Amino acid sequence: MTKVCIIVGSRRNGNSSHLANILKERLKKERIISNIITPGNQKIYLCTGCMDCDTNGKCDFKDDMSDNIDKVLDASTLIFISPDRWNLLSGDLKIFMDRLNPLFTPKKLEGKKMVSFVIGSEDKEEYSTDATLSSLDSFATASNMDLIYSHQFNNCLEGTDILDKQEEIDTVINELIKLIK
Ligand SMILES: Cc1cc2nc3c(=O)[nH]c(=O)nc-3n(C[C@H](O)[C@H](O)[C@H](O)COP(=O)(O)O)c2cc1C
């Protein structure tokens, strides 16, 4: 059975969160189970870089990452939704990614499908979201996941702007569903 984990890089009830909820509903109609994780609204300690997890596959911190890692392991597809932040990846997502390091040495992310969505406030030509997309791409490469789909939504400044892009969202989700089913 296809299981999906949607990881949301913005903690406000804004565009990323709206997109995640729309995605979850559409996936449900296709009988695809998904979990939404919003790291910014969870208790997640910053990775100290101790590297213990490289040898024992475990992190000493007891926080919400234990449950998140179970959900990630259970999913065949990880969908990252990042707001553009200084034309970079959301910090909340970077913190989450660092804490996935226990999965690196045992290669437990390897072979999973990855999808990246980036949401920015400006026109693509005006203020590029390329670096945000490329940092997500780099994470897929480093973790040996298969980046199967990427898309950027532009001109989303106010927290509900993405809701005016229903046609674009529908097209993107239809394309995506074909790839993850
Ligand atoms: C600290 C910060 C930096 C931002 N940097 C950019 C940027 O470089 N380019 C851009 O297009 N939008 C930028 N934005 C705007 C957000 O990407 C945009 O409003 C997005 O829709 C926010 O997603 P959310 O509604 O899910 O929080 C920035 C917003 C914040 C808070």
The ligand as a MOL file (V3000), in Angstrom:
LIG
                    3D

  0  0  0     0  0            999 V3000
M  V30 BEGIN CTAB
M  V30 COUNTS 31 33 0 0 0
M  V30 BEGIN ATOM
M  V30 1 C 12.0280 35.1440 6.5590 0
M  V30 2 C 11.3140 35.0910 5.2390 0
M  V30 3 C 12.0360 35.1200 4.0820 0
M  V30 4 C 11.3770 35.0850 2.8320 0
M  V30 5 N 12.1220 35.0810 1.6950 0
M  V30 6 C 11.5010 34.9920 0.4820 0
M  V30 7 C 12.2600 34.9230 -0.7120 0
M  V30 8 O 13.4830 34.9120 -0.7060 0
M  V30 9 N 11.5980 34.8330 -1.8920 0
M  V30 10 C 10.2300 34.7980 -1.9550 0
M  V30 11 O 9.6740 34.6970 -3.0650 0
M  V30 12 N 9.4790 34.8570 -0.8330 0
M  V30 13 C 10.0860 34.9490 0.3850 0
M  V30 14 N 9.3460 34.9770 1.5500 0
M  V30 15 C 7.8780 34.9240 1.4520 0
M  V30 16 C 7.3310 33.5020 1.6450 0
M  V30 17 O 8.0580 32.5440 0.9320 0
M  V30 18 C 5.9010 33.4230 1.1470 0
M  V30 19 O 5.1110 34.3700 1.8210 0
M  V30 20 C 5.2920 32.0380 1.3230 0
M  V30 21 O 4.0410 31.9850 0.7160 0
M  V30 22 C 5.1890 31.6720 2.7930 0
M  V30 23 O 4.6480 30.3880 2.9230 0
M  V30 24 P 3.6070 30.0820 4.1060 0
M  V30 25 O 2.3490 30.8540 3.7920 0
M  V30 26 O 3.3920 28.6210 4.0080 0
M  V30 27 O 4.2520 30.5150 5.3850 0
M  V30 28 C 9.9680 35.0230 2.7940 0
M  V30 29 C 9.2500 34.9810 3.9890 0
M  V30 30 C 9.8970 35.0210 5.1980 0
M  V30 31 C 9.0940 34.9720 6.4810 0
M  V30 END ATOM
M  V30 BEGIN BOND
M  V30 1 1 1 2
M  V30 2 1 2 3
M  V30 3 2 2 30
M  V30 4 2 3 4
M  V30 5 1 4 5
M  V30 6 1 4 28
M  V30 7 2 5 6
M  V30 8 1 6 7
M  V30 9 1 6 13
M  V30 10 2 7 8
M  V30 11 1 7 9
M  V30 12 1 9 10
M  V30 13 2 10 11
M  V30 14 1 10 12
M  V30 15 2 12 13
M  V30 16 1 13 14
M  V30 17 1 14 15
M  V30 18 1 14 28
M  V30 19 1 15 16
M  V30 20 1 16 17
M  V30 21 1 16 18
M  V30 22 1 18 19
M  V30 23 1 18 20
M  V30 24 1 20 21
M  V30 25 1 20 22
M  V30 26 1 22 23
M  V30 27 1 23 24
M  V30 28 2 24 25
M  V30 29 1 24 26
M  V30 30 1 24 27
M  V30 31 2 28 29
M  V30 32 1 29 30
M  V30 33 1 30 31
M  V30 END BOND
M  V30 END CTAB
M  END
